[in-house]
Amino acid sequence: MSRLVTIALFLLFPTVVVAGVPAWAAMPEGDQPTGKEVRIAGVVLKWIRTDKEVNLRRAEALIREAAAGGAQIVCTTECFLDGYAIADKSIPLDKYRALGEPIPDGPCYTRLAALARELKLLLVAGMLEADGEARCNTAVVISPEGRLLGKYRKQHLEHELVRNRPGTDSPVFATPYGRIGVMICADRRLPEIAGNLKQQGADFLLCLSGGMFGPKSNDWILQARSRETHLPIVFVHPAEFLVTGPDGSILERTILGDSLLIAPAEAGTPKDKNQVFYFDLPRSAP
């Protein structure tokens, strides 16, 4: 299990540093969250492109591991089910479109909802949504009772526009653990999206991703969004788990391998680096 960290609310409690380490970073590994904290788990999982069944099975094992580790909120990467198939425009259009499914009636969504209900988790999962003729890069928010609390559609699509429809709304989801704002990948580059979530009362943000990662190309962007909104952000990517604090500091960062995608034959090999990461945040009233 990765190091567990509890952060203080930046606006209420100034950061205290002892021997170069913030006081809120001293939580021993293996402790369970108190009633004042919510444990978030990020499922850092390499993609297998277009194989929804295999990706779901692989993710399910890690989601179960997260539940056993005390997680109350579990977050996947962007489009974990289809392996972000939109990146490969050589995939025939009809095959790509078939990877989408309606929400909440699609078969994979139904299984995810049943898993959340079984494990009593709040599950935030990235998938390709079919909404009539439209295809959307979507994150679903599923309650511990297996109920759809809502969904967020990626707004800043760039290359995805040739096949996907952008979202237009920035909903905030009221949960037993506070009000959650969601962004997907390139949305983090637009200050107005994070700003809208802040204005609607989000207590923290989750960013499901699958593009740029690491200190040079990604982390400073999340740090900027945290500084602007004074909100912590949890970033989940096939090769990185990152948490930025309300002051823009990096509270947790692990780079896991250097690839986002593996071939089916590489599953279970050293290239298939997957892990569940945990982080404890102050718990807010719904």
C-alpha positions in Angstrom: 0.0 0.0 0.0 1.3 3.4 -0.8 2.0 6.0 1.8 -1.3 7.4 3.2 -1.5 11.2 3.6 -4.0 13.4 5.3 -4.2 17.1 4.4 -5.5 19.9 6.5 -7.9 22.4 5.0 -5.5 25.0 3.6 -7.7 28.0 4.3 -8.4 27.0 7.9 -5.1 25.5 9.0 -1.8 26.9 7.8 0.8 24.5 6.7 3.3 23.5 9.4 6.7 22.0 8.3 8.8 19.9 10.6 12.2 18.8 9.4 11.1 19.6 5.9 7.9 17.6 5.9 4.4 19.2 6.3 2.7 18.1 9.5 -0.2 16.7 7.6 2.1 14.3 5.8 3.0 12.3 8.9 0.2 9.7 8.8 1.7 6.2 9.3 1.3 3.7 6.5 -1.5 1.2 7.0 -3.7 3.4 9.2 -7.4 3.4 8.5 -9.2 6.7 7.8 -11.0 8.3 10.7 -14.5 9.6 10.6 -13.1 13.0 9.7 -11.4 11.7 6.5 -12.4 10.0 3.3 -10.0 7.6 1.7 -9.7 7.9 -2.1 -8.1 5.2 -4.2 -6.7 5.7 -7.7 -6.7 2.7 -10.0 -3.5 3.2 -12.1 -4.1 0.6 -14.8 -2.5 0.2 -18.2 -4.9 0.1 -21.1 -5.5 -2.7 -23.6 -7.1 -1.0 -26.5 -10.7 -1.9 -27.5 -11.0 -4.9 -25.2 -13.7 -3.8 -22.8 -14.1 -7.3 -21.2 -10.5 -7.7 -20.4 -10.1 -4.1 -19.1 -13.1 -4.5 -16.9 -11.9 -7.8 -15.4 -8.5 -6.2 -14.8 -10.0 -3.1 -13.2 -12.4 -5.1 -11.0 -9.5 -6.9 -9.3 -7.9 -3.6 -8.4 -11.2 -2.0 -7.3 -11.7 -5.0 -5.0 -8.1 -4.5 -3.7 -9.0 -0.8 -3.1 -12.1 -1.8 -1.1 -10.0 -4.1 1.0 -7.6 -1.3 1.6 -10.3 0.9 3.2 -11.1 3.1 0.1 -14.4 4.8 0.2 -14.1 6.5 -3.2 -12.4 4.7 -6.1 -11.4 6.5 -9.3 -10.3 4.9 -12.6 -8.4 6.5 -15.5 -10.0 8.2 -18.5 -11.9 5.7 -20.8 -10.4 2.7 -19.0 -13.0 0.3 -20.5 -12.1 0.8 -24.2 -8.5 1.7 -23.6 -9.0 5.3 -24.9 -9.6 3.9 -28.4 -10.3 7.4 -29.7 -6.5 7.9 -29.9 -6.3 5.4 -32.8 -8.1 6.8 -35.8 -7.2 3.7 -37.8 -9.9 1.8 -35.9 -12.9 1.6 -38.2 -15.6 4.1 -37.3 -18.2 1.4 -36.8 -16.0 -0.6 -34.5 -15.2 2.5 -32.5 -18.8 3.5 -32.2 -19.7 -0.1 -31.0 -17.4 0.4 -28.0 -19.8 3.0 -26.6 -22.7 2.0 -24.4 -25.7 3.8 -23.0 -25.7 4.9 -19.4 -27.2 3.5 -17.2 -28.4 0.6 -19.4 -25.2 -0.6 -20.9 -23.7 -4.0 -19.8 -20.4 -2.7 -18.5 -22.0 0.1 -16.6 -24.5 -2.3 -15.1 -21.6 -4.5 -13.8 -19.8 -1.4 -12.4 -22.9 -0.4 -10.6 -23.3 -3.9 -9.1 -19.6 -3.8 -8.0 -20.0 -0.4 -6.3 -23.1 -1.7 -4.5 -21.4 -5.0 -3.5 -18.3 -3.2 -2.1 -20.2 -0.2 -0.8 -17.9 2.2 -2.7 -18.5 5.5 -4.4 -17.1 4.7 -7.9 -16.0 7.2 -10.5 -15.2 5.4 -13.8 -14.2 6.6 -17.2 -16.0 5.1 -20.3 -17.2 5.8 -23.8 -20.9 6.7 -23.7 -23.4 6.1 -26.5 -26.1 8.7 -26.4 -28.2 8.0 -29.5 -25.8 8.8 -32.4 -23.4 10.7 -30.2 -20.3 9.3 -28.5 -19.0 11.0 -25.4 -15.9 10.6 -23.3 -17.7 10.3 -20.0 -17.1 9.7 -16.3 -19.9 8.1 -14.3 -20.4 8.7 -10.6 -22.0 5.7 -8.9 -23.1 5.7 -5.3 -22.3 3.0 -2.7 -25.8 1.8 -3.2 -25.1 1.3 -6.9 -27.2 4.3 -8.0 -26.1 6.6 -10.8 -25.5 10.0 -9.1 -24.7 11.6 -12.5 -22.1 11.8 -15.2 -19.6 14.2 -16.5 -18.7 14.5 -20.2 -15.3 15.8 -21.3 -15.5 19.3 -22.7 -12.0 20.0 -24.2 -11.8 17.4 -26.9 -9.2 18.5 -29.4 -8.4 15.5 -31.6 -11.5 13.6 -30.3 -13.9 16.0 -32.0 -13.8 13.9 -35.2 -15.7 11.1 -33.4 -16.9 12.4 -30.0 -19.3 15.1 -28.9 -18.1 17.5 -26.2 -19.8 18.0 -22.9 -21.1 21.5 -22.0 -21.8 21.2 -18.3 -19.6 21.1 -15.1 -21.8 19.4 -12.6 -20.8 18.9 -8.9 -22.0 15.7 -7.2 -23.3 15.7 -3.7 -22.0 12.5 -1.9 -21.7 11.3 1.7 -18.1 12.4 1.5 -18.6 15.9 0.2 -19.2 17.7 -3.1 -17.1 16.2 -5.9 -16.1 18.0 -9.1 -14.8 15.9 -12.0 -12.6 16.8 -14.9 -11.3 14.5 -17.7 -7.7 14.9 -19.1 -7.4 18.0 -21.2 -10.1 19.8 -19.3 -7.4 20.5 -16.7 -5.8 22.9 -19.1 -8.8 25.3 -19.0 -8.9 27.3 -15.8 -12.6 28.1 -16.4 -13.6 24.4 -16.0 -12.0 24.0 -12.6 -13.2 27.5 -11.7 -16.8 26.6 -12.5 -16.6 23.5 -10.3 -15.2 25.7 -7.5 -18.1 28.2 -7.9 -20.6 25.4 -7.6 -19.2 24.4 -4.2 -16.9 21.5 -5.0 -14.9 20.4 -2.0 -12.2 18.6 -4.1 -11.7 17.6 -7.7 -11.0 14.3 -9.4 -9.2 14.3 -12.8 -9.4 11.1 -14.8 -6.7 11.2 -17.4 -4.8 9.4 -20.1 -2.7 12.0 -21.9 0.4 13.9 -20.7 1.9 12.9 -17.4 4.9 13.7 -15.2 6.5 16.8 -13.8 7.5 18.5 -17.1 4.2 18.2 -19.1 1.5 17.7 -16.6 2.0 18.2 -12.9 2.4 22.0 -13.0 -1.0 22.3 -14.7 -2.7 20.6 -11.8 -0.7 22.7 -9.4 -2.0 25.8 -11.1 -5.6 24.7 -11.0 -5.3 23.9 -7.2 -3.8 27.3 -6.5 -6.5 29.1 -8.5 -9.4 27.2 -6.8 -7.8 26.5 -3.4 -9.0 22.9 -3.9 -7.1 19.6 -3.7 -7.0 17.6 -7.0 -6.6 13.9 -7.3 -5.2 12.9 -10.7 -5.5 9.3 -12.0 -3.6 8.2 -15.1 -2.3 4.9 -16.5 1.2 5.9 -15.6 0.8 8.4 -12.7 -1.0 9.0 -9.5 -0.8 12.7 -8.3 -2.4 14.7 -5.6 -2.0 18.5 -5.4 -2.9 20.5 -2.3 -5.1 23.6 -2.1 -1.9 25.8 -2.1 -0.6 24.1 -5.3 1.9 21.9 -3.5 2.4 18.3 -4.6 1.2 16.1 -1.7 1.7 12.7 -3.5 3.2 11.7 -6.8 4.2 8.3 -8.2 5.2 7.6 -11.8 4.4 4.0 -12.6 6.2 3.0 -15.8 6.6 5.0 -19.0 3.7 3.7 -21.0 -0.1 4.0 -21.0 -0.9 1.1 -23.3 0.1 -2.5 -23.5 -0.6 -5.2 -26.0 -2.8 -8.1 -24.9 0.2 -10.5 -24.8 1.9 -8.1 -22.4 -0.7 -8.4 -19.6 0.9 -9.8 -16.5 4.5 -9.1 -17.8 6.9 -6.6 -16.2 5.6 -3.9 -18.7 2.1 -4.2 -17.2 2.7 -2.0 -14.2 -0.6 -1.5 -12.3 -1.2 -0.4 -8.7 -3.8 1.0 -6.4 -2.8 4.3 -4.7 -4.5 5.7 -1.6 -4.9 9.2 -0.3 -6.9 10.6 2.7 -8.8 13.9 2.5 -10.8 15.8 5.0 -14.4 14.7 4.9 -17.1 17.3 4.2 -20.8 17.1 4.9 -22.9 16.4 1.8 
